[in-house]
Amino acid sequence: MEWRHLLMITPERDFIGYGENWPDPKWPNGARLALQFVMNYEEGAEYGAYDGFKRNEIGLADTPGGRVPGGQRDMAFESMYEFGSRVGVWRIFRLFAERKLPLTVFACAVALERNRHVVSAMQRHGFDLCCHGLRWEEHFTLSREEEKQHIAEAVALIERLTGQRPLGWYCRYGASEHTRALLAEEGGFVYDSDSYSDELPYWTRVGGKDHLVVPYSLDTNDTKLAPGGGISSGEAFFQHLKENFDFLRAEGAHRPRMMSVGLHARIVGRPGKALGLARFLDYVSQHEDVWIASRLDIARHWQRHHPAPAAG
């Protein structure tokens, strides 16, 4: 089909967004910027022969994996992930708890089941929980029915572990073509974060229902500290976050936005890298015109102040 004919088709993709008509998000106390921190908790839910998978995890650790053939346990790589659940998560929790800052945890259900101390600590500190899937798996590899079942199992397991169902959702890297429709069909989610397309929440319509998206970011994210990520030190990570923060805060004098910072226990939980995170937390805490919030706080704010437009 020629490209001219393709332009005649109404796409599901939205290339326009808010355009020049950027809404005033009405952040609390007239804040110039809503700042949100996420810690991804995936340790114990990754691929590996230990759980019967024919592939081993290869990414987001101290060194690239892939040395050990699939079907055999990669003992070294397993231990790099275990650092996150044994050490890194507690370091990150402490940094936020000491400063009394909110944190959202993107948690895989199986990872929580394998370390219930993390569940207790999250509840003790009042951290927000967003479901990161049943396992740390690529949903685009699942059939629609498999994905539906995995979503249901993840919700049920988290509810059993915490006493509450999860209200937010985020896949590993990217959703499948069915994910958002399945979330709407399930009916209990306030929002999903399976988008990198904007700097404000936005509404979409799926399965005849209004559905809120709170976008995430892979730019202001400690994945850049992983091998090949382009940043090699806590100081460089601090500078990268600070530059984004300073620009958005200045821009927020006229067009307030949202900034998401993504973290991983096994990455930024390392001492030198954690130092860069601590510096950034202290830096942003000095600014009274910034709203540091949980992801659910932002979603609830958007529901109240920017409800879904009338269908039609």
Secondary structure, 3 states (H helix, E strand, C coil): CCHHHHCCCCCCCCCCCCCCCCCCCCCHHHCCEEEEEEEEECCCCCCCHHHCCCCCCCCCCCCCCCCCCCCCCCHHHHHHHHHHHHHHHHHHHHHHHHHCCCCEEEECHHHHHCCHHHHHHHHHHCCEEEECCCCCCCHHHCCHHHHHHHHHHHHHHHHHHHCCCCCEECCCCCCCCCHHHHHHHHCCCCEECCCCCCCCCEEEEECCEEEEECCCCCCCEHHHHCCCCCCCCHHHHHHHHHHHHHHHHHHCCCCCEEEEEEEECCCCCCHHHHHHHHHHHHHHCCCCCEEEECHHHHHHHHHHHCCCCCCC
